[in-house]
């Protein structure tokens, strides 16, 4: 039953995270500022839920979540910045390398089998079509997106440890979101950037960024971390380039290259292969 609930949460996450890249583009702000708003809204909503449920984290949970918060802040800031240099398809296609990196880390620690690694590699091959120059890739955007992928892999692996260690979904997410928000706040203050000075029309988009992909996406994935290794949880992100590219086409007129369609099939097969045993 718990595995089925985790799979349901990941289905919600798969849809929700697809909105992130188009919303960042629509916000017309820098990557770190968009990340700050996403974490601000996500932290506030999670705080309200934690207080209502009586699950405010203890100091030890907050301390243990700090490294993950640093990685999460880095992931968001770098990835969102990459969207200023590359297409949605290219940026998301590269950043979802993090399930592969997480699978390798889990395999090295003995918590993932060869089947998960093989599925992750198949999915990575599928999104490769979106990570090419004809998909809108640039060197700067590609490097930023890959660095963001590395940070995300570490974030989910650390999150798995905390969730298995007994931290509830609300305790963990509030701790890590708050830590990431604090890190970005310090970074922007040092850079002399006021994240509240954004175009008025960008505010609803930035709020949506904190609600849909943050609460519906990352929080759902963090819930699943208590029941599945990070390699399986993060594998759901391999469908993100296609959902994000579809939304980018509908909302921004950015078409998905036809060459990406074989990649979509490979990615879908990879997700199915990795989750088949969990759903059985």
N, C-alpha and C positions, 0 to 999 in steps of 0.2 A: 504493500500500500504506500509506504514512504517513497519507494522508487517511482511509483506512478505519479505521486504528487510532485516529485522532483522533475519528472519529465514534462508534466503540465506547466510547471514554472518555467522550464527552458523553452517551451513552445511560445509562451508569452514574451520571454526575453528575446527570442529570435525576431519577432515582429517589432518589438519596441526599440532595440538597438539600431534597427535599420533607419530610424528617423534621425539619428545623431548627425551624420555628415550633412544631409540637406538642411537641417536646422542651423548648423554652424555657418553654412554658406549664406543662408537667409539673414543671419544676424548681423553680418557686415562688421565684425569686430575682430581683433587679433585672437590668436589661439589661446594664449594664457587668460585673456579676459573672458572668453567664452567658457573656458574651463572653470574659472572662478565662479561664474554665475551658475553653471551646472552644479557645482559642489555646494554653493550657498543654498540653492533651492532644495537640493537633495538632502542636505544636512538638516535644514529646518523641518522639512516634512518628516524625516526619520526621527528627529527629536520629539516632535509632537506625538508620533505613534509610540515611541518608547516610553514617554511619560504616561500616556494613556494606558499602556499595557503594564506599567510598573517594571520595565526592563531597562532602566538607565544603567549603563555599564559601570563596573567598578574601576578603580584607578589602575589595577593591574592589567585589565583588558585594554584600557586606553593606551597604556605604555607599550603593550605587545603589538598593538595595531599601528604604532607610529611608522615602522619601516614600510608597511604596506601602504600607508597614507602617502609617504614620500613617492613611492613607485606609482601610485594611482595619479597623483598630481602631475608627475612627469609624463605619464602615458597620455593623459588628456591634453596637456599643454602642447606637447610635441605633435601629437596626431592632429589636433585642430589647426595648428600652425601649418602642417603639411598640406592641408586643404586649400591654403592660399597659393600654393605652388603647383599642385597637381589636380587632375580631375578627381571627382568623387570615386569613379571606378578604380583608378590607379591607387589613390590613397588608401581606400578601404581594402583593396586587394592585397596591398603590402602589409597593412597593419594586422590583418588576421593571420599573419604568420605566428602569432602568439600561441594558438592552440598547438602548433607543431613544437614550439619551444617548450611549452608546458608538458607535452607528452614525453619529450626527451628527458626533461627533469624528473618526471614521475617514473619513467622507465628506469632511469639511473638509480632511483630510490626504491625500486621494486614494487611500486604501487600501480603500475600500468603494464599490461601485457603487450605482446608483439602486435596483436590485432589492432589495438588503439593506435600504436605508432604507425602501422601501415595505413590505417584509415586517415590519420592526420596527414601523412605524406600524400595520399591520394587527393585529399581536399586541397592541400597546398598546390599540387599540380593543377588542380582545377581553377584556382584563382590566379594562376600564373598568367593567363591570358589577359587579365585586367592589370597586370603589373608591367606592361610593355610600353614603349614610346608611343605606339599607335593608339594606346588607351589613354594617353595624356600624361604620361609619367615625365617628371623632371628629376635631375640628380638631387637637388635640394629637397624636393618633396619626398623622394624615395628614401633618402637617408633619415629624414625626420620621422617618416612613417615606420621604418624598420626599427629605429631606436625606441619609438613608442610601443612597438610590438614586444621588444625585449622587456621593457618596464612592465607591460601588462602580464607577461608570463610569470614574472617574479611576484607580482601582486596577487595573482590567483593561487599560486602555490603556497604563499604565506597565508592567504586567507583560508585555504583548506586546513592548514594546521590549527588555526584558531577555532574554526568551526568544529573540527573533530575534538578539539580540546575542551569543548563544552560551552563556548560562547554562543548565545542564541543569535538568530538572524538579526534582530534589532540591536542587540548589544554590539555585535561585530560591525554591522553596517554603519551605525552611528559613530562608532569609534574611528573607523577607517575613513569615512567621509569627512568627519570633523578634522582629523589629522591632515588630510589632503587639502582641505579648505584653508587651514592655518598655514600650511607650507606655501600655498600659492599666494595667500595674503601677504606673507613676509616677502616673497619674491617680487610681487608687484610694488610693494612699498619701497623696497630697495631700488627698484628700477624707476621709481617716481611716477608710476602709472596709477591713476584713479579708476578702478573698474566700474564705478558708478557713473562715470561720464561716458555714456553711450547714447546713440541716437534713440529718441523716445520710441520710435517704431520698432526698435530692436528688442525692447524689454519683454513684450509678450512672447517673442520667439525664444529668448533666453530662458524665460520661465518654463516654457514648454520643453526646452532642452533638459531642464532639471527634473521635470515630471515624467516624461515619456521614456527616453532611453536610460535615465538614471534610476528612477524608482521601478518602472516596469521592466527595465533591462538588467542593470547591474544588481539591483536588490534581489530580483528573481534568481539570478545566477549565484549570488551569495547564499541564498536559501538552499540551492541544490548542492552547494559545496559540502554540506553536512552529510550527504548521502552518496556522493560520487567523487572520484578523484578529479583534480583540477583539469587533467587532460581531457576527460569526458565532458565536463561542464563547459570548458572553453571551446570545444569542438563545434558547438552550436553557432559560434561566431563566423564559421566558414560560409554561412548563408548570407551574412551581412552585406558583402559587396553587391550582391544581386538585388536584395531588397533596397539598399541605399541607392543603387544605380537606377532602379525603376522609379523610385521617388524623385531622384534627381532629374529624370526625364520629365516626369509629370509636373513637378513644381518649378524646375529651373530650365527645362528645355535641353538638358544634357543627355544625349542619346547613349544607350548602351551599345557598344560595338557588337556586330553579329559574331565576331570571332570569340566572344565571351560565352556563347551558348554551349559549346562543348564543355567548358569549364563548369557551367551550372550543373550539367549532368554529373560530372565527376564529383563535385562537391556534395550533391544530394546523395549519391551513392556512399560517399565517405561518412556522412552523418548517419545514414541508415545502418551502415555496417557497425559503427561504433556503439549505437544505441540499441541494436537488435536484442542483445542479451539482457540489457536493462529492462526492456519493455516486455520481454517474454515471461 
